[in-house]
Amino acid sequence: GREAITRFYVLRRFQKYTLVKACLLTGRTHQIRVHFAHIKHGIVGDPLYTSGKNPFSLTSQALHACLLGFKHPRSGKYMEFHSPTPQYLEHIIHELEKSSN
């Protein structure tokens, strides 16, 4: 396979879950999901690379791209896009914080 690099940083630890920031230095298919499954810390809601347990009844993986940046393919200009954390993920984080106290 081709090289794939993901750096991750622990933001908060909960009783059974950890909130992390993942920074992709490469862009491979399923990169985050594969890397976290490899270290035995699968993504909540991921039916392909984890046990399939979904305690929060998500319809997708608990992943959110808060920042995307790339060079435009025609102009070569660097472009960057920000997106706030979706409300349903904020709700899960809030519930985890409540149960950790």
Jmol script that loads the backbone (N, CA, C; Angstrom):
load data "model"
ATOM      1  N   GLY A   1       0.809  -1.186   0.000  1.00  0.00           N
ATOM      2  CA  GLY A   1       0.000   0.000   0.000  1.00  0.00           C
ATOM      3  C   GLY A   1       0.857   1.256   0.000  1.00  0.00           C
ATOM      4  N   ARG A   2       0.182   2.357  -0.210  1.00  0.00           N
ATOM      5  CA  ARG A   2       0.845   3.653  -0.225  1.00  0.00           C
ATOM      6  C   ARG A   2       0.921   4.230   1.187  1.00  0.00           C
ATOM      7  N   GLU A   3       1.896   5.095   1.405  1.00  0.00           N
ATOM      8  CA  GLU A   3       2.084   5.708   2.710  1.00  0.00           C
ATOM      9  C   GLU A   3       0.854   6.540   3.091  1.00  0.00           C
ATOM     10  N   ALA A   4       0.466   6.434   4.350  1.00  0.00           N
ATOM     11  CA  ALA A   4      -0.644   7.218   4.885  1.00  0.00           C
ATOM     12  C   ALA A   4      -0.229   7.691   6.276  1.00  0.00           C
ATOM     13  N   ILE A   5      -0.330   8.997   6.509  1.00  0.00           N
ATOM     14  CA  ILE A   5       0.104   9.561   7.781  1.00  0.00           C
ATOM     15  C   ILE A   5      -1.048  10.326   8.426  1.00  0.00           C
ATOM     16  N   THR A   6      -1.348   9.948   9.682  1.00  0.00           N
ATOM     17  CA  THR A   6      -2.363  10.630  10.475  1.00  0.00           C
ATOM     18  C   THR A   6      -1.741  10.981  11.821  1.00  0.00           C
ATOM     19  N   ARG A   7      -1.823  12.229  12.195  1.00  0.00           N
ATOM     20  CA  ARG A   7      -1.410  12.628  13.545  1.00  0.00           C
ATOM     21  C   ARG A   7      -2.681  12.866  14.333  1.00  0.00           C
ATOM     22  N   PHE A   8      -2.698  12.378  15.572  1.00  0.00           N
ATOM     23  CA  PHE A   8      -3.890  12.634  16.373  1.00  0.00           C
ATOM     24  C   PHE A   8      -3.510  13.133  17.753  1.00  0.00           C
ATOM     25  N   TYR A   9      -4.429  13.918  18.311  1.00  0.00           N
ATOM     26  CA  TYR A   9      -4.226  14.574  19.591  1.00  0.00           C
ATOM     27  C   TYR A   9      -5.452  14.314  20.458  1.00  0.00           C
ATOM     28  N   VAL A  10      -5.238  13.890  21.689  1.00  0.00           N
ATOM     29  CA  VAL A  10      -6.342  13.651  22.616  1.00  0.00           C
ATOM     30  C   VAL A  10      -6.846  14.996  23.129  1.00  0.00           C
ATOM     31  N   LEU A  11      -8.136  15.247  22.950  1.00  0.00           N
ATOM     32  CA  LEU A  11      -8.751  16.485  23.430  1.00  0.00           C
ATOM     33  C   LEU A  11      -9.423  16.269  24.783  1.00  0.00           C
ATOM     34  N   ARG A  12     -10.157  15.152  24.922  1.00  0.00           N
ATOM     35  CA  ARG A  12     -10.837  14.823  26.178  1.00  0.00           C
ATOM     36  C   ARG A  12     -10.952  13.316  26.315  1.00  0.00           C
ATOM     37  N   ARG A  13     -10.785  12.843  27.533  1.00  0.00           N
ATOM     38  CA  ARG A  13     -10.989  11.420  27.832  1.00  0.00           C
ATOM     39  C   ARG A  13     -12.255  11.274  28.657  1.00  0.00           C
ATOM     40  N   PHE A  14     -13.074  10.307  28.266  1.00  0.00           N
ATOM     41  CA  PHE A  14     -14.279   9.982  29.006  1.00  0.00           C
ATOM     42  C   PHE A  14     -14.124   8.552  29.524  1.00  0.00           C
ATOM     43  N   GLN A  15     -15.157   8.056  30.192  1.00  0.00           N
ATOM     44  CA  GLN A  15     -15.054   6.732  30.791  1.00  0.00           C
ATOM     45  C   GLN A  15     -14.745   5.646  29.749  1.00  0.00           C
ATOM     46  N   LYS A  16     -15.487   5.620  28.654  1.00  0.00           N
ATOM     47  CA  LYS A  16     -15.289   4.577  27.632  1.00  0.00           C
ATOM     48  C   LYS A  16     -14.898   5.130  26.266  1.00  0.00           C
ATOM     49  N   TYR A  17     -14.818   6.436  26.147  1.00  0.00           N
ATOM     50  CA  TYR A  17     -14.572   7.049  24.850  1.00  0.00           C
ATOM     51  C   TYR A  17     -13.519   8.141  24.972  1.00  0.00           C
ATOM     52  N   THR A  18     -12.932   8.502  23.842  1.00  0.00           N
ATOM     53  CA  THR A  18     -11.948   9.570  23.800  1.00  0.00           C
ATOM     54  C   THR A  18     -12.254  10.470  22.607  1.00  0.00           C
ATOM     55  N   LEU A  19     -12.259  11.760  22.850  1.00  0.00           N
ATOM     56  CA  LEU A  19     -12.447  12.740  21.787  1.00  0.00           C
ATOM     57  C   LEU A  19     -11.066  13.127  21.287  1.00  0.00           C
ATOM     58  N   VAL A  20     -10.838  12.968  19.993  1.00  0.00           N
ATOM     59  CA  VAL A  20      -9.524  13.272  19.435  1.00  0.00           C
ATOM     60  C   VAL A  20      -9.643  14.229  18.259  1.00  0.00           C
ATOM     61  N   LYS A  21      -8.551  14.898  18.004  1.00  0.00           N
ATOM     62  CA  LYS A  21      -8.390  15.712  16.792  1.00  0.00           C
ATOM     63  C   LYS A  21      -7.423  14.935  15.916  1.00  0.00           C
ATOM     64  N   ALA A  22      -7.817  14.634  14.710  1.00  0.00           N
ATOM     65  CA  ALA A  22      -6.960  13.906  13.776  1.00  0.00           C
ATOM     66  C   ALA A  22      -6.561  14.834  12.641  1.00  0.00           C
ATOM     67  N   CYS A  23      -5.280  14.874  12.356  1.00  0.00           N
ATOM     68  CA  CYS A  23      -4.754  15.696  11.264  1.00  0.00           C
ATOM     69  C   CYS A  23      -4.171  14.764  10.217  1.00  0.00           C
ATOM     70  N   LEU A  24      -4.742  14.795   9.035  1.00  0.00           N
ATOM     71  CA  LEU A  24      -4.278  13.936   7.950  1.00  0.00           C
ATOM     72  C   LEU A  24      -3.201  14.650   7.154  1.00  0.00           C
ATOM     73  N   LEU A  25      -2.055  14.019   7.043  1.00  0.00           N
ATOM     74  CA  LEU A  25      -0.980  14.573   6.227  1.00  0.00           C
ATOM     75  C   LEU A  25      -1.016  13.990   4.825  1.00  0.00           C
ATOM     76  N   THR A  26      -1.778  12.932   4.662  1.00  0.00           N
ATOM     77  CA  THR A  26      -2.023  12.324   3.355  1.00  0.00           C
ATOM     78  C   THR A  26      -3.533  12.161   3.239  1.00  0.00           C
ATOM     79  N   GLY A  27      -4.010  11.818   2.111  1.00  0.00           N
ATOM     80  CA  GLY A  27      -5.454  11.674   1.917  1.00  0.00           C
ATOM     81  C   GLY A  27      -5.815  10.358   1.281  1.00  0.00           C
ATOM     82  N   ARG A  28      -5.784   9.307   2.059  1.00  0.00           N
ATOM     83  CA  ARG A  28      -6.108   7.974   1.554  1.00  0.00           C
ATOM     84  C   ARG A  28      -7.543   7.610   1.915  1.00  0.00           C
ATOM     85  N   THR A  29      -8.126   6.743   1.127  1.00  0.00           N
ATOM     86  CA  THR A  29      -9.485   6.287   1.372  1.00  0.00           C
ATOM     87  C   THR A  29      -9.588   5.619   2.737  1.00  0.00           C
ATOM     88  N   HIS A  30     -10.562   6.049   3.523  1.00  0.00           N
ATOM     89  CA  HIS A  30     -10.839   5.496   4.860  1.00  0.00           C
ATOM     90  C   HIS A  30      -9.671   5.650   5.820  1.00  0.00           C
ATOM     91  N   GLN A  31      -8.782   6.565   5.563  1.00  0.00           N
ATOM     92  CA  GLN A  31      -7.531   6.684   6.321  1.00  0.00           C
ATOM     93  C   GLN A  31      -7.734   6.750   7.831  1.00  0.00           C
ATOM     94  N   ILE A  32      -8.573   7.647   8.312  1.00  0.00           N
ATOM     95  CA  ILE A  32      -8.779   7.771   9.756  1.00  0.00           C
ATOM     96  C   ILE A  32      -9.351   6.479  10.318  1.00  0.00           C
ATOM     97  N   ARG A  33     -10.353   5.939   9.645  1.00  0.00           N
ATOM     98  CA  ARG A  33     -11.016   4.722  10.123  1.00  0.00           C
ATOM     99  C   ARG A  33     -10.040   3.550  10.190  1.00  0.00           C
ATOM    100  N   VAL A  34      -9.205   3.404   9.175  1.00  0.00           N
ATOM    101  CA  VAL A  34      -8.227   2.311   9.144  1.00  0.00           C
ATOM    102  C   VAL A  34      -7.180   2.484  10.234  1.00  0.00           C
ATOM    103  N   HIS A  35      -6.658   3.678  10.384  1.00  0.00           N
ATOM    104  CA  HIS A  35      -5.619   3.913  11.394  1.00  0.00           C
ATOM    105  C   HIS A  35      -6.135   3.678  12.809  1.00  0.00           C
ATOM    106  N   PHE A  36      -7.322   4.165  13.126  1.00  0.00           N
ATOM    107  CA  PHE A  36      -7.847   3.961  14.474  1.00  0.00           C
ATOM    108  C   PHE A  36      -8.233   2.508  14.713  1.00  0.00           C
ATOM    109  N   ALA A  37      -8.743   1.826  13.712  1.00  0.00           N
ATOM    110  CA  ALA A  37      -9.033   0.390  13.867  1.00  0.00           C
ATOM    111  C   ALA A  37      -7.740  -0.383  14.110  1.00  0.00           C
ATOM    112  N   HIS A  38      -6.672   0.021  13.442  1.00  0.00           N
ATOM    113  CA  HIS A  38      -5.382  -0.654  13.585  1.00  0.00           C
ATOM    114  C   HIS A  38      -4.854  -0.577  15.017  1.00  0.00           C
ATOM    115  N   ILE A  39      -5.086   0.526  15.695  1.00  0.00           N
ATOM    116  CA  ILE A  39      -4.616   0.658  17.080  1.00  0.00           C
ATOM    117  C   ILE A  39      -5.705   0.244  18.079  1.00  0.00           C
ATOM    118  N   LYS A  40      -6.736  -0.449  17.574  1.00  0.00           N
ATOM    119  CA  LYS A  40      -7.816  -0.997  18.418  1.00  0.00           C
ATOM    120  C   LYS A  40      -8.644   0.085  19.105  1.00  0.00           C
ATOM    121  N   HIS A  41      -8.830   1.210  18.418  1.00  0.00           N
ATOM    122  CA  HIS A  41      -9.671   2.293  18.918  1.00  0.00           C
ATOM    123  C   HIS A  41     -10.574   2.772  17.780  1.00  0.00           C
ATOM    124  N   GLY A  42     -11.489   1.895  17.384  1.00  0.00           N
ATOM    125  CA  GLY A  42     -12.360   2.190  16.249  1.00  0.00           C
ATOM    126  C   GLY A  42     -13.251   3.405  16.474  1.00  0.00           C
ATOM    127  N   ILE A  43     -13.757   3.921  15.393  1.00  0.00           N
ATOM    128  CA  ILE A  43     -14.621   5.096  15.401  1.00  0.00           C
ATOM    129  C   ILE A  43     -16.054   4.658  15.730  1.00  0.00           C
ATOM    130  N   VAL A  44     -16.688   5.349  16.670  1.00  0.00           N
ATOM    131  CA  VAL A  44     -18.071   5.039  17.024  1.00  0.00           C
ATOM    132  C   VAL A  44     -18.946   5.162  15.777  1.00  0.00           C
ATOM    133  N   GLY A  45     -19.806   4.182  15.569  1.00  0.00           N
ATOM    134  CA  GLY A  45     -20.728   4.194  14.436  1.00  0.00           C
ATOM    135  C   GLY A  45     -20.153   3.658  13.143  1.00  0.00           C
ATOM    136  N   ASP A  46     -18.936   3.150  13.160  1.00  0.00           N
ATOM    137  CA  ASP A  46     -18.302   2.612  11.948  1.00  0.00           C
ATOM    138  C   ASP A  46     -18.574   1.118  11.849  1.00  0.00           C
ATOM    139  N   PRO A  47     -19.477   0.711  10.964  1.00  0.00           N
ATOM    140  CA  PRO A  47     -19.822  -0.706  10.867  1.00  0.00           C
ATOM    141  C   PRO A  47     -18.774  -1.544  10.130  1.00  0.00           C
ATOM    142  N   LEU A  48     -17.878  -0.908   9.406  1.00  0.00           N
ATOM    143  CA  LEU A  48     -16.911  -1.649   8.600  1.00  0.00           C
ATOM    144  C   LEU A  48     -15.637  -1.990   9.361  1.00  0.00           C
ATOM    145  N   TYR A  49     -15.092  -1.048  10.111  1.00  0.00           N
ATOM    146  CA  TYR A  49     -13.791  -1.241  10.753  1.00  0.00           C
ATOM    147  C   TYR A  49     -13.876  -1.454  12.267  1.00  0.00           C
ATOM    148  N   THR A  50     -15.094  -1.514  12.817  1.00  0.00           N
ATOM    149  CA  THR A  50     -15.243  -1.752  14.255  1.00  0.00           C
ATOM    150  C   THR A  50     -16.233  -2.885  14.476  1.00  0.00           C
ATOM    151  N   SER A  51     -16.549  -3.123  15.723  1.00  0.00           N
ATOM    152  CA  SER A  51     -17.479  -4.195  16.089  1.00  0.00           C
ATOM    153  C   SER A  51     -18.896  -3.910  15.631  1.00  0.00           C
ATOM    154  N   GLY A  52     -19.165  -2.693  15.215  1.00  0.00           N
ATOM    155  CA  GLY A  52     -20.504  -2.334  14.775  1.00  0.00           C
ATOM    156  C   GLY A  52     -21.384  -1.810  15.893  1.00  0.00           C
ATOM    157  N   LYS A  53     -20.877  -1.806  17.137  1.00  0.00           N
ATOM    158  CA  LYS A  53     -21.665  -1.264  18.237  1.00  0.00           C
ATOM    159  C   LYS A  53     -21.900   0.219  17.997  1.00  0.00           C
ATOM    160  N   ASN A  54     -23.120   0.637  18.282  1.00  0.00           N
ATOM    161  CA  ASN A  54     -23.496   2.019  18.015  1.00  0.00           C
ATOM    162  C   ASN A  54     -24.357   2.530  19.169  1.00  0.00           C
ATOM    163  N   PRO A  55     -23.747   2.803  20.320  1.00  0.00           N
ATOM    164  CA  PRO A  55     -24.523   3.177  21.503  1.00  0.00           C
ATOM    165  C   PRO A  55     -25.250   4.518  21.391  1.00  0.00           C
ATOM    166  N   PHE A  56     -24.928   5.306  20.410  1.00  0.00           N
ATOM    167  CA  PHE A  56     -25.550   6.625  20.262  1.00  0.00           C
ATOM    168  C   PHE A  56     -26.545   6.659  19.099  1.00  0.00           C
ATOM    169  N   SER A  57     -26.826   5.497  18.514  1.00  0.00           N
ATOM    170  CA  SER A  57     -27.781   5.379  17.404  1.00  0.00           C
ATOM    171  C   SER A  57     -27.450   6.314  16.241  1.00  0.00           C
ATOM    172  N   LEU A  58     -26.176   6.398  15.903  1.00  0.00           N
ATOM    173  CA  LEU A  58     -25.746   7.240  14.782  1.00  0.00           C
ATOM    174  C   LEU A  58     -26.080   6.566  13.458  1.00  0.00           C
ATOM    175  N   THR A  59     -26.286   7.372  12.447  1.00  0.00           N
ATOM    176  CA  THR A  59     -26.521   6.836  11.109  1.00  0.00           C
ATOM    177  C   THR A  59     -25.239   6.846  10.275  1.00  0.00           C
ATOM    178  N   SER A  60     -24.133   7.329  10.893  1.00  0.00           N
ATOM    179  CA  SER A  60     -22.834   7.345  10.226  1.00  0.00           C
ATOM    180  C   SER A  60     -21.750   7.329  11.295  1.00  0.00           C
ATOM    181  N   GLN A  61     -20.506   7.417  10.880  1.00  0.00           N
ATOM    182  CA  GLN A  61     -19.396   7.436  11.837  1.00  0.00           C
ATOM    183  C   GLN A  61     -19.373   8.758  12.599  1.00  0.00           C
ATOM    184  N   ALA A  62     -18.859   8.710  13.830  1.00  0.00           N
ATOM    185  CA  ALA A  62     -18.729   9.924  14.639  1.00  0.00           C
ATOM    186  C   ALA A  62     -17.464  10.666  14.207  1.00  0.00           C
ATOM    187  N   LEU A  63     -17.497  11.145  12.990  1.00  0.00           N
ATOM    188  CA  LEU A  63     -16.388  11.900  12.408  1.00  0.00           C
ATOM    189  C   LEU A  63     -16.918  13.232  11.895  1.00  0.00           C
ATOM    190  N   HIS A  64     -16.094  14.262  12.010  1.00  0.00           N
ATOM    191  CA  HIS A  64     -16.476  15.570  11.472  1.00  0.00           C
ATOM    192  C   HIS A  64     -15.232  16.289  10.979  1.00  0.00           C
ATOM    193  N   ALA A  65     -15.289  16.775   9.757  1.00  0.00           N
ATOM    194  CA  ALA A  65     -14.185  17.556   9.195  1.00  0.00           C
ATOM    195  C   ALA A  65     -14.423  19.023   9.551  1.00  0.00           C
ATOM    196  N   CYS A  66     -13.693  19.520  10.551  1.00  0.00           N
ATOM    197  CA  CYS A  66     -13.872  20.921  10.950  1.00  0.00           C
ATOM    198  C   CYS A  66     -13.077  21.855  10.044  1.00  0.00           C
ATOM    199  N   LEU A  67     -12.049  21.314   9.381  1.00  0.00           N
ATOM    200  CA  LEU A  67     -11.207  22.133   8.507  1.00  0.00           C
ATOM    201  C   LEU A  67     -10.746  21.292   7.321  1.00  0.00           C
ATOM    202  N   LEU A  68     -10.961  21.808   6.145  1.00  0.00           N
ATOM    203  CA  LEU A  68     -10.447  21.187   4.919  1.00  0.00           C
ATOM    204  C   LEU A  68      -9.654  22.243   4.175  1.00  0.00           C
ATOM    205  N   GLY A  69      -8.472  21.873   3.739  1.00  0.00           N
ATOM    206  CA  GLY A  69      -7.655  22.804   2.982  1.00  0.00           C
ATOM    207  C   GLY A  69      -6.949  22.081   1.853  1.00  0.00           C
ATOM    208  N   PHE A  70      -6.845  22.733   0.706  1.00  0.00           N
ATOM    209  CA  PHE A  70      -6.179  22.129  -0.440  1.00  0.00           C
ATOM    210  C   PHE A  70      -5.852  23.202  -1.473  1.00  0.00           C
ATOM    211  N   LYS A  71      -4.971  22.862  -2.386  1.00  0.00           N
ATOM    212  CA  LYS A  71      -4.673  23.755  -3.506  1.00  0.00           C
ATOM    213  C   LYS A  71      -5.686  23.491  -4.613  1.00  0.00           C
ATOM    214  N   HIS A  72      -6.265  24.558  -5.131  1.00  0.00           N
ATOM    215  CA  HIS A  72      -7.232  24.436  -6.215  1.00  0.00           C
ATOM    216  C   HIS A  72      -6.531  23.803  -7.418  1.00  0.00           C
ATOM    217  N   PRO A  73      -7.154  22.815  -8.048  1.00  0.00           N
ATOM    218  CA  PRO A  73      -6.476  22.093  -9.141  1.00  0.00           C
ATOM    219  C   PRO A  73      -6.159  22.940 -10.377  1.00  0.00           C
ATOM    220  N   ARG A  74      -6.918  24.002 -10.618  1.00  0.00           N
ATOM    221  CA  ARG A  74      -6.641  24.835 -11.792  1.00  0.00           C
ATOM    222  C   ARG A  74      -5.799  26.062 -11.460  1.00  0.00           C
ATOM    223  N   SER A  75      -6.194  26.770 -10.402  1.00  0.00           N
ATOM    224  CA  SER A  75      -5.505  28.032 -10.096  1.00  0.00           C
ATOM    225  C   SER A  75      -4.259  27.822  -9.240  1.00  0.00           C
ATOM    226  N   GLY A  76      -4.201  26.700  -8.514  1.00  0.00           N
ATOM    227  CA  GLY A  76      -3.091  26.462  -7.607  1.00  0.00           C
ATOM    228  C   GLY A  76      -3.209  27.244  -6.309  1.00  0.00           C
ATOM    229  N   LYS A  77      -4.274  28.038  -6.197  1.00  0.00           N
ATOM    230  CA  LYS A  77      -4.497  28.845  -4.993  1.00  0.00           C
ATOM    231  C   LYS A  77      -4.923  27.943  -3.834  1.00  0.00           C
ATOM    232  N   TYR A  78      -4.338  28.204  -2.646  1.00  0.00           N
ATOM    233  CA  TYR A  78      -4.723  27.437  -1.468  1.00  0.00           C
ATOM    234  C   TYR A  78      -6.102  27.893  -1.011  1.00  0.00           C
ATOM    235  N   MET A  79      -6.971  26.916  -0.735  1.00  0.00           N
ATOM    236  CA  MET A  79      -8.326  27.211  -0.289  1.00  0.00           C
ATOM    237  C   MET A  79      -8.551  26.482   1.032  1.00  0.00           C
ATOM    238  N   GLU A  80      -9.297  27.114   1.929  1.00  0.00           N
ATOM    239  CA  GLU A  80      -9.538  26.522   3.238  1.00  0.00           C
ATOM    240  C   GLU A  80     -10.999  26.732   3.616  1.00  0.00           C
ATOM    241  N   PHE A  81     -11.602  25.690   4.165  1.00  0.00           N
ATOM    242  CA  PHE A  81     -13.009  25.726   4.542  1.00  0.00           C
ATOM    243  C   PHE A  81     -13.155  25.229   5.979  1.00  0.00           C
ATOM    244  N   HIS A  82     -13.933  25.972   6.778  1.00  0.00           N
ATOM    245  CA  HIS A  82     -14.181  25.616   8.171  1.00  0.00           C
ATOM    246  C   HIS A  82     -15.646  25.239   8.333  1.00  0.00           C
ATOM    247  N   SER A  83     -15.907  24.319   9.252  1.00  0.00           N
ATOM    248  CA  SER A  83     -17.268  23.903   9.522  1.00  0.00           C
ATOM    249  C   SER A  83     -17.426  23.650  11.022  1.00  0.00           C
ATOM    250  N   PRO A  84     -18.439  24.223  11.657  1.00  0.00           N
ATOM    251  CA  PRO A  84     -18.627  23.998  13.093  1.00  0.00           C
ATOM    252  C   PRO A  84     -19.050  22.557  13.369  1.00  0.00           C
ATOM    253  N   THR A  85     -18.816  22.115  14.583  1.00  0.00           N
ATOM    254  CA  THR A  85     -19.211  20.761  14.972  1.00  0.00           C
ATOM    255  C   THR A  85     -20.733  20.648  14.906  1.00  0.00           C
ATOM    256  N   PRO A  86     -21.250  19.589  14.266  1.00  0.00           N
ATOM    257  CA  PRO A  86     -22.705  19.425  14.169  1.00  0.00           C
ATOM    258  C   PRO A  86     -23.343  19.274  15.555  1.00  0.00           C
ATOM    259  N   GLN A  87     -24.570  19.702  15.662  1.00  0.00           N
ATOM    260  CA  GLN A  87     -25.281  19.697  16.939  1.00  0.00           C
ATOM    261  C   GLN A  87     -25.370  18.295  17.535  1.00  0.00           C
ATOM    262  N   TYR A  88     -25.597  17.273  16.711  1.00  0.00           N
ATOM    263  CA  TYR A  88     -25.736  15.924  17.266  1.00  0.00           C
ATOM    264  C   TYR A  88     -24.424  15.448  17.901  1.00  0.00           C
ATOM    265  N   LEU A  89     -23.271  15.850  17.361  1.00  0.00           N
ATOM    266  CA  LEU A  89     -22.000  15.481  17.979  1.00  0.00           C
ATOM    267  C   LEU A  89     -21.755  16.289  19.254  1.00  0.00           C
ATOM    268  N   GLU A  90     -22.131  17.556  19.241  1.00  0.00           N
ATOM    269  CA  GLU A  90     -22.035  18.376  20.454  1.00  0.00           C
ATOM    270  C   GLU A  90     -22.884  17.764  21.571  1.00  0.00           C
ATOM    271  N   HIS A  91     -24.060  17.260  21.207  1.00  0.00           N
ATOM    272  CA  HIS A  91     -24.950  16.632  22.187  1.00  0.00           C
ATOM    273  C   HIS A  91     -24.296  15.381  22.788  1.00  0.00           C
ATOM    274  N   ILE A  92     -23.695  14.554  21.958  1.00  0.00           N
ATOM    275  CA  ILE A  92     -23.015  13.344  22.446  1.00  0.00           C
ATOM    276  C   ILE A  92     -21.876  13.732  23.394  1.00  0.00           C
ATOM    277  N   ILE A  93     -21.081  14.715  23.009  1.00  0.00           N
ATOM    278  CA  ILE A  93     -19.976  15.165  23.866  1.00  0.00           C
ATOM    279  C   ILE A  93     -20.514  15.664  25.199  1.00  0.00           C
ATOM    280  N   HIS A  94     -21.588  16.424  25.160  1.00  0.00           N
ATOM    281  CA  HIS A  94     -22.198  16.938  26.392  1.00  0.00           C
ATOM    282  C   HIS A  94     -22.670  15.791  27.283  1.00  0.00           C
ATOM    283  N   GLU A  95     -23.301  14.788  26.719  1.00  0.00           N
ATOM    284  CA  GLU A  95     -23.779  13.639  27.490  1.00  0.00           C
ATOM    285  C   GLU A  95     -22.604  12.857  28.088  1.00  0.00           C
ATOM    286  N   LEU A  96     -21.531  12.719  27.336  1.00  0.00           N
ATOM    287  CA  LEU A  96     -20.343  12.034  27.855  1.00  0.00           C
ATOM    288  C   LEU A  96     -19.730  12.823  29.010  1.00  0.00           C
ATOM    289  N   GLU A  97     -19.713  14.138  28.890  1.00  0.00           N
ATOM    290  CA  GLU A  97     -19.186  14.974  29.972  1.00  0.00           C
ATOM    291  C   GLU A  97     -20.032  14.830  31.239  1.00  0.00           C
ATOM    292  N   LYS A  98     -21.350  14.798  31.080  1.00  0.00           N
ATOM    293  CA  LYS A  98     -22.248  14.640  32.234  1.00  0.00           C
ATOM    294  C   LYS A  98     -22.027  13.293  32.920  1.00  0.00           C
ATOM    295  N   SER A  99     -21.878  12.245  32.150  1.00  0.00           N
ATOM    296  CA  SER A  99     -21.730  10.903  32.730  1.00  0.00           C
ATOM    297  C   SER A  99     -20.347  10.679  33.313  1.00  0.00           C
ATOM    298  N   SER A 100     -19.387  11.535  32.960  1.00  0.00           N
ATOM    299  CA  SER A 100     -18.008  11.383  33.486  1.00  0.00           C
ATOM    300  C   SER A 100     -17.824  12.067  34.830  1.00  0.00           C
ATOM    301  N   ASN A 101     -18.785  12.889  35.228  1.00  0.00           N
ATOM    302  CA  ASN A 101     -18.669  13.615  36.510  1.00  0.00           C
ATOM    303  C   ASN A 101     -19.150  12.786  37.673  1.00  0.00           C
TER     304      ASN A 101
END
end "model"
wireframe off; spacefill off
backbone 0.3
color backbone group
